[in-house]
Amino acid sequence: MQNENERIKNKVKDMLKTIIDEVDPNNVLDLLIERRIVNIECREKIMNEKTKKERCRALIYPLLNCAHKEAFIVFRQALEEHYHWIVERIDENKDDFSSKDLDETKVKVIEEANEKTEQCDEVASAESSRLLKSCVFIIGFYDPNENNPTSDVIKINLNKSADIISIQQIPAKMGMESAAAVYDKSVFVTGIGNQSNEIWRFDSTTSNWMQCASMVQCRRRHGVAFLGHILYICGGWIVSQNRTLDDVEAYDALGNRCVHVGRLAWAVESSGNCVPFKSSLYIFGGNGPNGKPLGKVQVFDTKSNTCSVLNKDVPIGDSFLRAALWENTVILLGVYGNCIYNFEAKDFEVRKEFKTDAVYCGLAISDGFVFVIGGGRVENNKWICRDDVRYFSIENILNNQPINWKTCFESKLPKPTLVYAFADMFLEP
C-alpha cells in the first residue's frame, strides 16, 4: 500500500504541477462562479496574488482539499475549453484523483505544491465548509384550490435531513409562474410585482431583500439562468395580451441593468427550465404560441446572442420539464415521462419506468441524490398538491435502474404547494 500511495502521490503531484504551470485562473473562474463552486470574495483573494502561478495555487487548493465531488467535476469542465490536453490527462488518471482512501496523500501533495500561506488556509477552510452545505430556497407558496400565491420564503438544507427554515418574506406581490436563479450568495426572483416585471434579490449573507431594476418586458412562465454575473430571461407569456414571447433579456447583477439582447428561434412559455452549459442556454420543450407542446430544444448562444435548434426533439410528451445539470448530463423530469440529455453524445435517453407524478415541483441535485420538492397534479378537475421532499440516487436514472423513492419524513413544507420560484446554492454553515 505504501508503494501504491507513493505512485499515486507522484502522479497527483505531476498533474498539479502541470495545472499550476499552464492554467490561467481567468480562463476557468467564470464557470466556477456560475456553478457556485467559488464565490466572489474567494475570486478576489485569488486574483490579488502577485503571479499567475500563485493565483492558480490559491485556486486549486480549496477545490481539491474538500470533500465535495462536484467541485472537482466543475473544475474539469472549466478546463475543457482552453486546456483539453490537461483534461485528457485528468481523465486517464481519474481513479487516482477520486480515491477516497488516498485523501490524506492528496492533501500532503497539495500542501507541498502550494507552499500554502495562512491566507490560503483561510480560503480553503471557507470554501470547504461552504461546499458541504447545499440549500434550496422556495419563494412563494401556491395551491390552485386556494387564493393567490403567498410571499413566504423557506430554506431547505439538503445535507441535514432536509431541515426546513422559514426566512424573511419577500416584500413584493408574488404572482404565479415566476422564476428564480442564483448568483454568488444571492437569489434573484423574476416576474413578480403588480405588473409581473419586477426583479428582487435576496442576500443570504444579510437575509435582506432588495428590489432591482425591472425587466424590459413583463412576463410569466419564463426561463432564467445565470452565466457569469448576467441573468438571462428567456421567453414567457404576457397574461394581458395572451401572447407567448420569443425575446431574451439580460440582467447585469453587477450593474443592475436589464436590456433586450436577442430572440429565440421559437416563442415559448412554460418550459420549466433553462440550462446553462458553457456559454449557451438550453431550453427544453415548453409550449408554443398555440398552447401546444413545442418539443424543440433551443440553444441560445450568449456570445453571439443568436439562437439555434437541435436536430433532435425532446422524446417525451410533457411540455413542462424541470431540469438539473449533472456533469455533462441534463436530468429532465416531467409528470408522465422523463429523459436525460448527454452533451457529449448529443442525444436523449428515455426513462419510461420513471415519473414524478407532479408538475411545478422544485428540483435539485446534491451529493449524488436528486431531490424533488412539492408540486402537484390534476385529479377529477381538482389540483392535488404535495408537501413533501422526496429523493433518489442519481445513479438510478443515469443507469436506467428502478427508482427507489425515499422521503425526508421529518421535513414537510409549510403547506402543500406548487413550486414556481426556487433556486439552489451552496452556503457556509
Residue pairs with C-beta under 8 A, 6 or more apart in sequence:
5 102
5 105
8 96
8 99
8 102
8 105
9 105
9 106
9 108
9 109
11 93
11 96
12 96
12 97
12 105
12 106
12 109
13 109
13 112
13 113
15 89
15 90
15 93
15 97
16 60
16 64
16 109
16 110
16 113
17 113
18 86
18 89
19 56
19 60
19 86
20 53
20 56
20 57
20 60
20 113
21 53
22 83
22 86
23 56
23 79
23 83
23 86
24 52
24 56
24 82
25 46
25 47
25 52
25 55
25 56
25 59
27 78
27 81
27 82
27 83
28 59
28 75
28 78
28 79
28 82
29 38
29 43
29 46
29 59
29 78
30 78
30 227
30 228
31 74
31 77
31 78
31 278
32 38
32 63
32 74
32 75
32 78
33 39
33 40
33 43
33 184
33 228
33 229
34 226
34 227
34 228
34 276
35 70
35 74
36 182
36 184
36 425
36 426
37 63
37 70
37 71
37 74
37 75
37 131
37 426
38 46
38 59
38 62
38 63
38 127
39 130
39 184
39 185
40 184
42 62
42 123
42 126
42 127
45 58
45 119
45 123
46 55
46 58
46 59
46 123
47 55
49 55
49 57
49 58
57 113
57 114
57 115
57 116
57 120
58 114
58 119
58 120
58 123
60 75
60 110
60 114
61 110
61 114
61 116
61 120
61 123
61 124
62 71
62 123
62 124
62 126
62 127
62 128
63 71
63 72
63 75
63 127
64 71
64 72
64 106
64 110
65 106
65 107
65 110
65 124
65 128
66 124
66 127
66 128
66 131
66 132
67 128
67 131
67 132
68 128
68 131
68 132
68 367
68 426
69 98
69 367
69 368
70 131
71 131
72 97
72 98
73 327
76 87
76 90
77 327
77 328
79 86
79 87
79 90
80 87
81 278
90 97
96 102
97 106
114 120
116 124
126 428
129 428
129 429
130 426
130 427
130 428
131 426
132 159
132 429
133 157
133 159
133 426
133 427
133 428
133 429
134 157
134 158
134 159
134 364
134 366
134 367
134 424
134 425
134 426
135 155
135 156
135 157
135 158
135 424
135 425
135 426
135 427
136 155
136 156
136 158
136 362
136 364
136 371
136 373
136 422
136 423
136 424
137 153
137 154
137 155
137 156
137 180
137 187
137 202
137 422
137 423
137 424
137 425
138 153
138 154
138 156
138 362
138 373
138 374
138 413
138 417
138 419
138 421
138 422
139 153
139 170
139 174
139 178
139 180
139 187
139 189
139 202
139 420
139 421
139 422
140 149
140 150
140 151
140 152
140 153
140 170
140 174
140 178
140 420
140 421
141 149
141 150
141 152
141 413
141 414
141 415
141 417
142 148
142 149
142 150
142 174
142 176
142 417
142 418
142 420
143 376
143 383
143 385
143 415
143 416
143 417
143 418
144 376
144 383
144 385
144 418
145 382
145 383
145 385
148 174
148 175
148 176
149 174
149 175
149 176
149 420
150 174
151 169
151 170
151 171
151 172
151 173
151 174
152 166
152 169
152 414
153 166
153 167
153 168
153 169
153 170
153 202
154 164
154 165
154 166
154 167
154 413
154 414
155 164
155 165
155 167
156 162
156 163
156 164
156 165
156 373
156 389
156 411
157 163
157 164
157 165
158 364
158 366
158 367
158 369
158 371
158 424
159 366
159 367
161 408
161 410
161 411
162 371
162 389
162 391
162 408
162 410
162 411
163 410
163 411
164 389
164 411
164 412
164 413
164 414
166 414
167 207
168 202
168 207
168 208
168 209
170 189
170 192
170 200
170 202
170 209
171 200
171 209
172 189
172 192
172 193
172 198
172 200
172 209
172 211
173 192
173 193
173 194
174 192
174 421
175 191
175 192
175 193
175 196
175 220
176 220
176 420
177 191
177 220
177 221
177 222
177 237
177 270
177 420
178 189
178 190
178 191
178 192
178 196
178 220
178 420
178 421
179 189
179 190
179 191
179 222
179 223
179 224
179 233
179 420
179 421
180 187
180 188
180 189
180 190
180 224
180 421
180 422
180 423
181 187
181 188
181 190
181 224
181 225
181 226
181 231
181 423
182 188
182 226
182 423
182 424
182 425
183 226
183 229
183 231
183 253
184 253
185 203
185 204
185 205
185 425
185 427
186 201
186 202
186 203
186 204
186 253
187 201
187 202
187 204
187 423
187 425
188 199
188 200
188 201
188 202
188 212
188 224
188 226
188 231
188 251
188 253
188 423
189 199
189 200
189 201
189 202
189 421
190 198
190 199
190 215
190 222
190 224
190 231
190 233
190 251
190 421
191 197
191 198
191 215
191 218
191 219
191 220
191 222
191 236
192 198
192 200
192 421
193 214
195 218
196 218
196 219
196 220
196 239
197 214
197 215
197 217
197 218
197 219
198 211
198 212
198 214
198 215
199 211
199 212
199 213
199 214
199 215
199 231
199 251
199 258
200 209
200 210
200 211
200 212
201 209
201 210
201 211
201 212
201 253
202 208
202 209
203 209
203 210
204 425
204 427
212 251
212 256
213 251
213 256
213 257
213 258
214 258
215 233
215 249
215 251
215 258
216 249
216 258
216 259
216 260
217 236
217 238
217 245
217 247
217 249
217 260
218 238
219 233
219 235
219 236
219 237
219 238
219 245
220 236
220 237
220 238
220 239
220 269
221 235
221 236
221 237
221 269
221 270
222 233
222 234
222 235
222 236
222 237
222 245
222 269
223 233
223 234
223 235
223 236
223 271
223 272
223 273
223 274
223 281
223 283
223 286
224 231
224 232
224 233
224 234
224 274
225 231
225 232
225 234
225 274
225 275
225 276
225 281
226 232
226 253
226 276
227 276
227 279
227 281
227 302
229 252
229 253
229 254
230 250
230 251
230 252
230 253
230 302
231 250
231 251
231 252
231 253
232 248
232 249
232 250
232 251
232 261
232 274
232 276
232 281
232 300
232 302
233 248
233 249
233 250
233 251
233 258
234 248
234 264
234 268
234 274
234 281
234 283
234 300
235 244
235 245
235 246
235 247
235 248
235 264
235 267
235 268
235 269
235 271
235 283
235 286
236 244
236 245
236 269
237 243
237 244
237 245
237 269
237 270
238 245
243 289
244 267
244 268
244 269
244 287
244 288
244 289
245 267
245 268
245 269
246 263
246 264
246 265
246 266
246 267
246 268
247 260
247 262
247 263
247 264
248 260
248 261
248 262
248 263
248 264
248 300
248 305
248 307
249 258
249 259
249 260
249 261
250 258
250 259
250 261
250 302
251 257
251 258
252 258
261 305
262 300
262 305
262 306
262 307
263 307
264 283
264 298
264 300
264 307
265 296
265 298
265 307
265 308
265 309
266 288
266 294
266 296
266 298
266 309
267 288
267 289
268 283
268 286
268 287
268 288
268 294
268 296
268 298
269 286
269 287
270 286
270 287
270 319
270 320
271 283
271 284
271 285
271 286
271 287
271 294
271 319
271 320
271 321
272 285
272 286
272 320
272 321
272 322
272 323
272 360
273 283
273 284
273 285
273 321
273 322
273 323
273 332
274 281
274 282
274 283
274 323
275 281
275 282
275 283
275 284
275 323
275 325
275 330
276 282
276 325
277 325
277 330
277 343
279 301
279 302
279 303
280 299
280 300
280 301
280 302
281 299
281 300
281 302
282 297
282 298
282 299
282 330
282 341
283 297
283 298
283 299
283 300
284 297
284 314
284 321
284 323
284 330
284 332
284 341
285 293
285 294
285 295
285 296
285 297
285 314
285 318
285 319
285 320
285 321
286 293
286 294
286 319
286 320
287 293
287 294
287 319
287 320
288 294
292 319
293 317
293 318
293 319
294 319
295 313
295 314
295 319
296 309
296 310
296 313
296 314
297 309
297 310
297 312
297 313
297 314
297 341
298 307
298 308
298 309
298 310
299 307
299 308
299 309
299 310
300 306
300 307
301 307
301 308
310 346
312 346
312 347
312 348
314 321
314 332
314 339
314 348
315 339
315 348
315 350
316 332
316 334
316 336
316 337
316 338
316 339
316 350
317 334
317 336
317 337
318 334
318 335
318 336
318 337
320 334
320 335
320 359
320 360
321 332
321 333
321 334
322 332
322 333
322 334
322 361
322 362
322 363
323 330
323 331
323 332
323 333
323 363
324 330
324 331
324 363
324 364
324 365
324 370
325 331
325 365
326 365
326 394
326 398
328 342
328 343
328 344
329 340
329 341
329 342
329 343
329 398
330 340
330 341
330 343
331 338
331 340
331 363
331 365
331 370
331 394
331 397
332 338
332 339
332 340
332 341
333 356
333 361
333 363
333 372
334 355
334 356
334 359
335 355
335 356
335 357
335 358
335 359
335 377
336 355
337 350
337 351
337 352
337 355
338 350
338 351
338 354
338 355
338 356
338 397
339 348
339 349
339 350
339 351
340 348
340 349
340 351
340 397
340 398
341 347
341 348
342 349
349 400
351 397
351 400
353 400
353 402
353 403
354 396
354 397
354 403
356 372
356 375
357 377
358 372
358 374
358 375
358 376
358 377
358 386
359 375
359 376
359 377
359 418
360 374
360 375
360 376
360 418
360 419
360 420
361 372
361 373
361 374
361 375
361 386
361 418
361 419
362 371
362 372
362 373
362 374
362 375
362 419
362 422
363 370
363 371
363 372
363 373
363 422
364 370
364 371
364 373
364 422
364 424
365 371
365 394
366 424
368 393
368 394
368 395
369 391
369 392
369 393
369 394
370 391
370 392
370 393
370 394
370 397
371 389
371 390
371 391
372 389
372 390
372 391
373 389
373 390
373 413
373 419
373 422
374 385
374 386
374 387
374 388
374 389
374 413
374 416
374 417
374 418
374 419
375 385
375 386
375 418
375 419
376 383
376 384
376 385
376 386
376 416
376 417
376 418
377 383
377 384
378 384
383 418
385 416
385 417
385 418
386 416
386 417
387 412
387 413
387 414
387 415
387 416
387 417
388 407
388 408
388 411
388 412
388 413
389 407
389 408
389 411
389 412
389 413
390 405
390 406
390 407
390 408
391 405
391 406
391 407
391 408
392 403
392 404
392 405
392 406
393 404
395 401
396 402
396 403
396 404
397 403
